[in-house]
Amino acid sequence: MPIPDVEPTEPQPTAAEAGRAARKVVPRSGLAGWEPAPDRADPIEILERQAATRVPELVRIRYARMAAGQFPYYRGAPAIMAADLAQGPNTGLTVQLCGDAHLSNFGLFASPERALVFDLNDFDETLPGPFEWDVKRLAASVVVAARANGCSDTDAAAGARAAARAYRETMTRLAGIGETDVWYEKVDAEKVAALVGRDARKATAKVLDKARSRTSMQALEKLTEPGPDGAPCIRHDPPLIMPISTIEAAAVDSVLSDYRASLPEERRVLLDRYRLRDTAMKVVGVGSVGTRCFIALFIGRTTGDPLFLQVKQAEDSVLTPHTRSSVFRHQGHRVVHGQRLTQTAGDIFLGWATGPDGRHYYWRQLRDMKGSATIEDMGAPQLQQYAALCGHTLARGHARSGDRVAIASYLGSGPGFDHAIADFALAYADQTAIDHAALLAAIGSGRLDAAESV
């Protein structure tokens, strides 16, 4: 029987070859520098478009918080930077992006085993995209923060290089270990102490101790007061913590039921051991201000132990106009998926739900041994060490979803990538200063209405 002719197939490139090929598309030196496009979108218009779907009374707080300084402005402007990054070429080496990987979006929290871990902790903007977008956002945040803390540009650039170098070296190491080993890789409290260096270990120990004390029991003391029946109720502190409307309260049961259905079956059993006691609207963060965010106090049915959950509105990612659309139609599901994919140890109460108004939400614990470094208190050496810790952690998160071998091959073993990212970070920090001044001018002219105090 004759053997049919078969068209020879082209050999597929290895992951390492794909990484080297990406250098021809975007050389590592091509990641350096920043020049705004002639048709660059007006950053104030981007903020105004975001405000159209947010609570007007809270948008005033958002503008006031962003106006407070260049680093707060940067924290609140991921949509502006996403549009800027999309104007340039990209490597095509895709990972699950955090989408907002600045210094303050890393922190400590408890693993399901009650051990402290350090990781990315904000995934509102998560979507697949080119890995370098997260690295650039992190590095530029280092420079903006360093300048705000009075550091020289020499020290600021060193911090950005530290973040990029730690990312490159960690990705290279992870490229050489097994799939399961990468999946279980984590940054625990012991590793945090080892990575930050000896001179910062005393300050690190204080942050770790503070995180261990930040539990639902501590939140009970800080956020509640006795209600008419003597049981705890959430203490209102307008405009930051406010009672919800009667309509919203009536919808809580249906939203809670929807959230419960998103949990794994065994977690539903745990949730059912609590009863909902009270809810309130709470202002959080900088970039998220104006979106609908609630806190819910649950009380254990047997011993009365408290559980605080945060219910946060999930809108389209700021990356959506610049990347492929999410495969998840529910934005809360998108956030939960990105967080579970990126973090080694996830929140056991992480889930999603749809509100009666059709808005999407995700649920998580409000305080579960959570802690974060105070960026504003860091001098140049501490900032550089912290930047390296964040770069290390970002690479670990990217390695779980992306082709770590291809990315490592693209990055190479030399410092070229580090220097290019630092060069970009300095230039984009200059742009941030210009954009922050434009925000102040818009507030001063009355174009934007900002609260007097927050």
Secondary structure as GFF3:
##gff-version 3
##sequence-region A 1 454
A	DSSP	alpha_helix	15	25	.	.	.	ID=ss1
A	DSSP	three_ten_helix	28	31	.	.	.	ID=ss2
A	DSSP	alpha_helix	43	51	.	.	.	ID=ss3
A	DSSP	alpha_helix	56	67	.	.	.	ID=ss4
A	DSSP	alpha_helix	70	75	.	.	.	ID=ss5
A	DSSP	alpha_helix	78	85	.	.	.	ID=ss6
A	DSSP	beta_strand	94	97	.	.	.	ID=ss7
A	DSSP	three_ten_helix	103	105	.	.	.	ID=ss8
A	DSSP	beta_strand	106	110	.	.	.	ID=ss9
A	DSSP	beta_strand	116	120	.	.	.	ID=ss10
A	DSSP	beta_strand	127	130	.	.	.	ID=ss11
A	DSSP	alpha_helix	131	148	.	.	.	ID=ss12
A	DSSP	alpha_helix	153	174	.	.	.	ID=ss13
A	DSSP	alpha_helix	179	184	.	.	.	ID=ss14
A	DSSP	alpha_helix	189	196	.	.	.	ID=ss15
A	DSSP	three_ten_helix	198	200	.	.	.	ID=ss16
A	DSSP	alpha_helix	201	213	.	.	.	ID=ss17
A	DSSP	alpha_helix	216	223	.	.	.	ID=ss18
A	DSSP	beta_strand	224	226	.	.	.	ID=ss19
A	DSSP	beta_strand	232	234	.	.	.	ID=ss20
A	DSSP	beta_strand	241	242	.	.	.	ID=ss21
A	DSSP	alpha_helix	246	262	.	.	.	ID=ss22
A	DSSP	alpha_helix	265	271	.	.	.	ID=ss23
A	DSSP	beta_strand	274	282	.	.	.	ID=ss24
A	DSSP	beta_strand	293	300	.	.	.	ID=ss25
A	DSSP	beta_strand	306	313	.	.	.	ID=ss26
A	DSSP	three_ten_helix	320	322	.	.	.	ID=ss27
A	DSSP	alpha_helix	331	342	.	.	.	ID=ss28
A	DSSP	beta_strand	351	354	.	.	.	ID=ss29
A	DSSP	beta_strand	360	365	.	.	.	ID=ss30
A	DSSP	three_ten_helix	375	377	.	.	.	ID=ss31
A	DSSP	alpha_helix	380	401	.	.	.	ID=ss32
A	DSSP	alpha_helix	404	411	.	.	.	ID=ss33
A	DSSP	alpha_helix	416	445	.	.	.	ID=ss34
###
